[in-house]
Amino acid sequence: MALILHTEASLGWGGQEIRILQESIGMIGRGHRIIIAAPEESLIFKRAQDAGVKTLAAKFRKKNPISVLKMKSLIDRERPDIVNTHSSSDSWVASIAVKLLRMHYFATKTKPKIIRTRHLSTPIGKSFLSRLIYDMLPDAVMTTGEEIRQRMIKYNGFDGSKIFSVPTGIDIERFNPASVKPAFNADGFAVGMVGVLRSWKGHGYFIEAVPEILSRIPEAVFYIVGAGPQHENIKRMISDMALNEKVFMLGHREDVAEILASLDVIAHPSYAHEGVPQSVLQALAMERAVVASDVGAISEVVRDGETGLLMRPRDPKHIAEKVIELHGDPDLRVRLGKDGRRLVEQNHSFENMLDKIEKLYGNILDNA
């Protein structure tokens, strides 16, 4: 069994941090040893501690030799088999620290391997530094969608043999419509968004679509689930548009499966940065009808007309059209939900994700 050190510089809590923690817990269950190194004030540090995952406090400051040397000392002390980095700052600090250690360990042939996980679909620049951190320093790169992998190969010219697509897996027993009871009974046709309240998630476009939807579906009611930096802006927009009686903000919820069970349609109008969003996979697993923007790797799971409906990003009118279409065709909602659930069961279960990651671990360690 391997010892894996995850590094994460982010202070916030979203899909990326959730995946790291869930993946860690899953790998511990399979007998691996896991450490998460993160800033002590970060949410992942606290939540990992609460979950019983070993944590180490770390600061990640790019272009800071002291930060690199401290990380080198940490890795030297823990002796992981693999260092898996996630955000920009920790990737630079940890990758350089590992390279320095490899020079030190040369005589004993102990060489920690580096995996760089790329969670977002944001384009990567073509500079030498980008090639260094994604192509030269890591032994492997893990992406959260095939579209991200292909862009790194075709646009950036990175070595495709080192890049592996491993979308986030969903606990299909936790997100099982046959056993989950709704959190509430909506008074009308319920449309919701689930996710961190960030600007690029498209909440503003969702709210702008509400009046058009209401003109055709007066009984529609809307829910926004999640917390984040855009909370006050979204709240203000709802108030300014006089939609307080129709659009409800539920805040952060741990009962996501139950929330999804309460909704008729899930909208995901992101316009940037997406891999394969966990909330979309969770909605598919719960047999909900999904309307999502055709950005990032979303189309790998929301197959237009098969497992959901795709829409143009930044287009409130198109959001409204798709929601209205689903409202008028209950049979379509059911078919999309059933086929979405089948897709998750076959390709995107949590155990399937762990299998792929373990295979990647084995491949790079066998090449040590």
Secondary structure, 3 states (H helix, E strand, C coil): CCEEEEECCCCCCCHHHHHHHHHHHHHHHCCCEEEEEECCCCHHHHHHHHCCCEEEECCCCCCCHHHHHHHHHHHHHHCCCEEEECCHHHHHHHHHHHHHHHHHCHHHCCCCEEEEEECCCCCCCCCHHHHHHHHHCCCEEEECCHHHHHHHHHCCCCCHHHEEECCCCECCCCCCCCCCCCCCCCCCCEEEEECCCCHHHCHHHHHHHHHHHHHHCCCCEEEEECCCCCHHHHHHHHHHCCCCCCEEEEECCCCHHHHHHCCCEEEECCCCCCCCCHHHHHHHHCCCEEEEECCCCHHHCCCECCCEEEECCCCHHHHHHHHHHHHCCHHHHHHHHHHHHHHHHHHCEHHHHHHHHHHHHHHHHHCC
